[in-house]
């Protein structure tokens, strides 16, 4: 039951991140606590992986341009929210370089 509720919270948070970072983050998806997002390309994704690590968030790369999230089954709402804040912080560090490449 916790995995379902916290998974919904995580997915809704990732969808909000997708809205705030349109053009950089897309395809927020998940089932239970297994969630993922896409980035424009593998290079941007890899920069985000490093930025997440710097923010204290473990979010491994997956596929060609995806980032996945697999919190423990015992995760609580505060931890989900903290992870989403760390992701947003990491995205702010990645966004300027991604926009510079597009421009």
C-alpha positions as CSV (number, residue, x, y, z in Angstrom):
1,X,0.0,0.0,0.0
2,X,2.8,2.4,0.8
3,X,4.5,1.7,-2.5
4,X,1.3,2.6,-4.3
5,X,0.7,5.8,-2.4
6,X,4.3,7.0,-2.5
7,X,4.6,6.0,-6.1
8,X,1.7,8.2,-6.9
9,X,3.3,11.1,-5.0
10,X,6.6,10.5,-6.9
11,X,4.9,10.3,-10.3
12,X,2.8,13.5,-9.7
13,X,6.0,15.2,-8.5
14,X,7.9,14.1,-11.6
15,X,5.0,15.3,-13.8
16,X,5.2,18.7,-12.1
17,X,8.9,18.8,-12.7
18,X,8.2,18.0,-16.4
19,X,5.8,21.0,-16.6
20,X,8.3,23.3,-14.9
21,X,11.2,22.1,-17.2
22,X,9.3,21.7,-20.5
23,X,11.7,21.1,-23.3
24,X,14.3,19.5,-20.9
25,X,12.2,16.9,-19.1
26,X,9.6,14.7,-20.8
27,X,7.7,11.5,-20.6
28,X,7.3,11.2,-16.8
29,X,6.1,7.7,-16.2
30,X,5.9,5.0,-13.6
31,X,4.2,2.2,-11.8
32,X,4.4,2.1,-8.1
33,X,7.8,3.3,-7.0
34,X,9.4,2.5,-10.3
35,X,9.4,5.8,-12.2
36,X,11.5,7.5,-15.0
37,X,11.8,10.6,-17.0
38,X,13.4,11.3,-20.4
39,X,15.9,14.0,-21.3
40,X,16.6,15.4,-24.8
41,X,19.7,13.2,-25.4
42,X,22.2,11.0,-23.6
43,X,24.7,13.8,-23.1
44,X,22.1,15.9,-21.2
45,X,21.0,12.9,-19.2
46,X,24.6,12.1,-18.2
47,X,25.1,15.7,-17.0
48,X,21.9,15.4,-15.0
49,X,23.0,12.1,-13.5
50,X,26.2,13.9,-12.3
51,X,24.3,16.9,-11.0
52,X,21.9,14.6,-9.1
53,X,24.9,12.9,-7.5
54,X,26.2,16.3,-6.5
55,X,22.8,17.1,-5.0
56,X,22.9,13.8,-3.0
57,X,20.3,12.0,-5.2
58,X,21.0,8.6,-6.7
59,X,19.1,8.5,-10.1
60,X,20.8,6.1,-12.5
61,X,20.8,6.3,-16.2
62,X,18.6,4.0,-18.2
63,X,18.4,3.4,-21.9
64,X,19.6,6.1,-24.3
65,X,18.2,9.2,-22.6
66,X,16.2,8.2,-19.5
67,X,16.7,8.7,-15.8
68,X,15.1,6.3,-13.4
69,X,14.0,6.5,-9.8
70,X,13.7,3.5,-7.5
71,X,13.3,4.6,-3.9
72,X,13.0,1.9,-1.2
73,X,9.6,0.4,-0.4
74,X,9.7,2.1,3.0
75,X,10.1,5.6,1.6
76,X,7.9,8.3,3.2
77,X,6.3,11.5,1.8
78,X,9.0,13.8,3.3
79,X,11.7,11.7,1.5
80,X,9.9,11.8,-1.8
81,X,9.5,15.5,-1.5
82,X,13.2,16.0,-0.6
83,X,14.2,13.8,-3.6
84,X,12.1,15.9,-5.9
85,X,13.6,19.1,-4.5
86,X,17.1,17.7,-5.1
87,X,16.1,16.8,-8.7
88,X,14.8,20.3,-9.3
89,X,18.1,21.7,-7.9
90,X,20.1,19.5,-10.2
91,X,18.0,20.4,-13.3
92,X,18.6,24.1,-12.6
93,X,22.4,23.4,-12.9
94,X,21.9,21.4,-16.2
95,X,19.3,23.7,-17.9
96,X,21.7,26.6,-18.9
97,X,24.1,24.3,-20.7
98,X,21.2,22.5,-22.5
99,X,19.7,25.8,-23.7
100,X,23.1,27.0,-24.9
101,X,23.5,23.9,-27.1
102,X,20.0,24.5,-28.6
103,X,20.5,28.2,-29.2
